[in-house]
Amino acid sequence: MRNLFLLVSLFFTLHVLNAQGLPPEYQKAKSALLAKEYWDAMNGFKSFTNPEKYGNLANYAAFHLAEAALGANQPTQAISALQPIYGKNWNKSDEAKYLLAAAYFQNNQNTEALKVIKSIKKDQILEQSYNLTFAYLSKATSSYLVANLDEFKSNEGYTSSLATVLQKQTVMSASEIQALNQIKSSVPIRKNVVKNDVLDIVVILPFTSGNASAVSNLGFTDFMFELYQGIELGVEQLKSEGQKVNLVTFDSKRDLNHLANLLKDPVVTNADAIIGPIYPEETDLVSAFAEKEQIPFIHPLSNLGERFEQYKYSYLFRPSVASLSSGIISSLKSQRWGNRVAVGYSGSSRDEKLGLLLQTELEKAGFKVVKIQKLDSRNASTFLQGLGVSRGNNPSIDQVILLSDDPAIAQSVFSLMESITTSVPILVMDSWLGFNFANYEMLEFPNFHFIANNTPKFDTSEMNQFRKKYYEQYYTYPGMNSILGSEIVYWLGSNVKTTFNFDLQRSLDQKPFQEGKLTWGFNFQNSNNNRYTPVFKLEAGELIPLQ
């Protein structure tokens, strides 16, 4: 750092007044400065800093005194020498401002230095000031740089420093993510890698953890394996269609230190998309990494997207709670069943958040929430009976929304529906379609409706072909997680393309709806989650979206 000041000092010193007509003591001080005898130079220039006695020469004396003070590592003396001439208009005013900024930086007065740099006009000096800024602030704290970004974002050295500091961090706060997004258009964040035409997919899943020390200890019905097997089959399908795909898989071990080391692997840093992991502490780490490296990260299973609201490169493959709420309300409006609604929700995080959000959004949309209650297998049927959904009673509601994937709750509700006759529309999650105890065609009224959550398209040729291939390879039929895994790969293969320079969001923004291969489809336009959330009805065993 000191060499930087010496080089600048020499540059400025060789381009000042010539020696003709200058006092001998002044010339002696200049010679001492060039000889790097800084203390002698400082003492020599001090006697010429009185503007009333020496006029314009006093400006140069103060300037050179500051140069000598910086060379002697005396920033406070440099500041004292330059402050009296800071606002003066003379031919070296910008050069003097540069030295004053350097002195402030050296004295750990970063904000004062940055304010001085903002007043510099000459392009050459301004460029040197940006370099000076980066030399100091690339080691500053991210909290300081983020807090002052709006004031000093025109300083290219400042924004480059912030980018450098954030790149070193494993996890970023929401304000740091916002700051990174603000500067990335002008600062090259990601390394300049020449992209080939191969879709590089990295899967990071916690195959093992404290409960399973080896992959072999996990059962083949483990949902993590189901998800991965679907991904694997989806990649094979893309390859059979002629698409170049490379799949690399890592075990996160649900260990954050291990995961942090995985994220340093060149295979991960050069990926075109990352699928997984799934647990919150892991996804926070990968989301921050993906944002820094500008790599799409896809959370394969969750509906809880509020943690990713500040992220540009993090996606929920399934709808967020907000999207589910919007889809439910839109469907209710289209049917005109009435404005009285009851909401029951299970104890899962998604269902609780969705239930409470629906309570607010339904009332905003003109509906009356007659009752909202947390459900379990013991009180689900009594919840409905208390609303008048029972034999011989007139219900006090026009529709009921039940938010749960719990088969015990579903079985309790379905048993009640089998024992009574009611036409009250009941909206449930689409997971209820997979419960083997529910035969909806046996009910007198087709009053069950199903909330889409990346709903599979059953009994299509594509689904039948997938089920056949899955069984041939894994000797079992695919569950919902396997379908989601394969569909994620299909979705990526359809959108992460060379025609858009492997820019996922750019491709997604081109159209509001995309047909799925195994599911009903997607809408990721201007969104980081699937906004396609219709409610389905069953007609002759066929799912049909409500209009």
ZISUL-V252673 format. One record per backbone hydrogen bond with DSSP energy under -0.5 kcal/mol. NH is the residue of the N-H (numbers start at 1). CO is the residue of the C=O. E is the energy in kcal/mol with one decimal. If there is no record, write none. Layout:
nh:co:e
NH:CO:E
NH:CO:E
This chain:
nh:co:e
5:1:-1.3
6:2:-1.9
7:3:-2.4
8:4:-2.1
9:5:-2.9
10:6:-2.6
11:7:-2.1
12:8:-2.6
13:9:-2.9
14:10:-1.9
15:12:-1.2
16:13:-0.8
22:19:-1.8
27:23:-2.2
28:24:-2.4
29:25:-2.0
30:26:-2.1
31:27:-2.3
32:28:-2.1
33:29:-2.1
34:30:-2.4
35:31:-1.7
36:33:-1.5
37:32:-3.2
38:36:-1.3
41:37:-2.1
42:38:-2.8
43:39:-2.2
44:40:-2.1
45:41:-2.5
46:42:-1.7
47:43:-0.6
48:45:-2.0
49:46:-1.3
51:49:-0.8
53:50:-0.7
54:50:-2.6
55:51:-1.9
57:54:-1.7
58:55:-1.3
59:56:-0.8
60:56:-1.2
61:57:-2.5
62:58:-2.4
63:59:-2.2
64:60:-2.8
65:61:-2.5
66:62:-2.1
67:63:-1.8
68:64:-2.6
69:65:-2.4
70:66:-2.5
71:67:-2.1
72:68:-1.7
73:70:-1.4
74:69:-3.2
77:74:-0.6
78:74:-1.6
79:75:-2.6
80:76:-2.2
81:77:-1.9
82:78:-2.0
83:79:-2.4
84:80:-0.6
85:82:-1.2
86:82:-0.5
86:83:-1.1
88:85:-1.0
90:88:-0.9
93:90:-1.9
96:92:-2.2
97:93:-1.9
98:94:-2.1
99:95:-1.9
100:96:-2.3
101:97:-2.6
102:98:-2.5
103:99:-2.3
104:100:-2.5
105:101:-2.7
106:102:-2.5
107:103:-1.5
108:105:-1.9
109:104:-3.1
110:108:-0.6
113:109:-1.9
114:110:-2.4
115:111:-2.0
116:112:-1.8
117:113:-2.1
118:114:-1.5
119:115:-0.5
119:116:-1.5
120:117:-1.6
126:122:-2.6
127:123:-2.5
128:124:-1.8
129:125:-2.0
130:126:-2.0
131:127:-1.9
132:128:-2.1
133:129:-2.5
134:130:-2.4
135:131:-2.2
136:132:-1.4
137:133:-3.3
138:134:-1.7
139:136:-1.1
140:137:-1.9
145:141:-1.9
146:142:-2.9
147:143:-2.1
148:144:-1.4
149:146:-1.2
152:148:-1.7
153:149:-1.1
155:152:-1.7
156:154:-0.8
158:155:-0.7
159:155:-1.9
160:156:-2.1
161:157:-1.8
162:158:-2.3
163:159:-2.3
164:160:-2.2
165:161:-2.6
166:162:-2.5
167:163:-1.9
168:164:-0.8
168:165:-0.8
169:166:-1.4
177:173:-2.3
178:174:-2.2
179:175:-2.1
180:176:-2.4
181:177:-2.4
182:178:-1.7
183:179:-1.5
184:180:-1.6
186:183:-1.7
187:183:-1.5
189:187:-0.8
193:191:-1.5
195:193:-0.7
199:244:-2.8
200:198:-0.9
201:199:-0.8
201:246:-3.0
202:273:-2.5
203:248:-2.7
204:275:-2.7
205:250:-2.0
207:205:-2.0
209:212:-1.4
212:209:-1.1
217:214:-1.6
218:215:-1.7
222:219:-1.7
225:222:-0.6
226:222:-2.2
227:223:-2.2
228:224:-2.3
229:225:-3.1
230:226:-1.9
231:227:-2.1
232:228:-2.9
233:229:-2.2
234:230:-2.2
235:231:-2.2
236:232:-2.0
237:233:-1.9
238:234:-2.0
239:235:-2.3
240:236:-2.1
241:237:-1.1
241:238:-0.5
242:239:-1.8
243:238:-2.3
245:243:-0.7
246:199:-2.7
248:201:-2.2
250:203:-2.9
252:205:-1.6
252:250:-0.6
255:252:-1.8
259:255:-2.7
260:256:-2.6
261:257:-1.7
262:258:-1.9
263:259:-1.9
264:261:-1.4
265:262:-1.8
268:265:-1.1
269:265:-2.2
270:266:-1.5
271:268:-1.6
272:200:-2.6
273:200:-1.3
274:296:-2.7
275:202:-2.8
276:274:-0.5
276:298:-2.4
282:279:-0.8
283:279:-2.8
284:280:-2.3
285:281:-0.9
286:282:-2.4
287:283:-2.8
288:284:-1.8
289:285:-1.9
290:286:-3.0
291:287:-2.3
292:288:-2.0
293:289:-2.4
294:290:-1.1
295:290:-1.9
296:272:-0.6
297:313:-3.1
298:274:-3.2
299:297:-0.6
299:315:-3.4
300:298:-0.7
305:303:-1.1
308:305:-1.6
309:306:-1.1
311:308:-1.7
315:297:-3.0
316:528:-2.9
317:299:-2.4
317:315:-0.5
318:302:-0.6
321:303:-1.2
324:320:-2.5
325:321:-2.4
326:322:-2.2
327:323:-2.4
328:324:-2.3
329:325:-2.3
330:326:-2.2
331:327:-1.9
332:328:-2.3
333:329:-2.3
334:330:-1.6
335:331:-1.1
336:332:-1.4
337:332:-0.5
341:339:-0.6
341:368:-3.0
342:399:-1.6
343:371:-2.7
344:401:-3.0
345:373:-2.1
346:403:-2.3
352:348:-2.5
353:349:-2.3
354:350:-2.8
355:351:-2.6
356:352:-2.3
357:353:-2.2
358:354:-2.8
359:355:-1.9
360:356:-1.3
361:357:-2.8
362:358:-3.2
363:359:-1.1
364:360:-1.7
365:361:-1.7
366:363:-1.2
367:362:-2.7
368:339:-3.9
369:367:-0.6
370:341:-2.5
370:368:-1.1
371:341:-0.9
373:343:-2.2
375:345:-3.4
380:376:-1.3
383:379:-2.2
384:380:-1.4
385:381:-2.4
386:382:-2.3
387:383:-0.5
387:384:-1.0
388:385:-1.7
389:384:-2.2
390:388:-1.9
393:390:-1.6
395:393:-0.6
396:387:-3.0
398:340:-2.1
399:340:-1.2
400:425:-2.4
401:342:-2.8
402:400:-0.5
402:427:-3.3
403:344:-3.1
403:401:-0.6
404:402:-0.8
407:405:-0.5
410:406:-2.2
411:407:-2.7
412:408:-1.7
413:409:-2.2
414:410:-2.9
415:411:-2.2
416:412:-1.4
417:413:-2.2
418:414:-1.9
419:415:-1.0
419:416:-0.6
420:416:-0.9
422:420:-0.5
425:398:-0.7
426:447:-3.2
427:400:-3.3
427:425:-0.5
428:426:-0.5
428:449:-3.0
429:402:-0.5
429:404:-0.5
430:451:-1.7
432:429:-1.9
433:430:-1.6
434:431:-1.6
435:432:-1.1
438:435:-1.4
439:437:-0.7
440:438:-0.6
442:439:-1.5
443:440:-1.1
447:445:-2.4
449:426:-2.7
450:536:-2.3
451:428:-3.4
451:449:-0.5
452:534:-2.6
457:518:-3.0
458:456:-0.9
460:457:-0.6
464:460:-2.6
465:461:-2.2
466:462:-2.2
467:463:-2.7
468:464:-1.9
469:465:-2.4
470:466:-2.8
471:467:-2.3
472:468:-2.3
473:469:-1.7
474:470:-2.9
475:471:-2.4
483:479:-2.0
484:480:-2.5
485:481:-2.3
486:482:-2.2
487:483:-2.3
488:484:-2.4
489:485:-1.5
490:486:-2.0
491:487:-2.7
492:488:-2.7
493:489:-2.9
494:490:-1.6
495:491:-0.9
495:492:-0.9
496:492:-3.4
497:495:-1.4
500:497:-1.1
501:498:-2.0
502:497:-3.2
503:500:-1.4
504:502:-0.9
507:503:-1.5
508:504:-2.3
509:505:-2.2
510:507:-1.3
511:508:-0.9
514:522:-2.5
520:455:-1.9
522:514:-2.4
527:524:-1.9
530:318:-0.7
531:523:-3.0
531:529:-0.8
533:531:-1.2
536:450:-3.0
537:544:-2.6
538:448:-0.5
539:537:-0.5
539:542:-2.6
542:539:-1.7
544:537:-2.4
546:535:-3.0
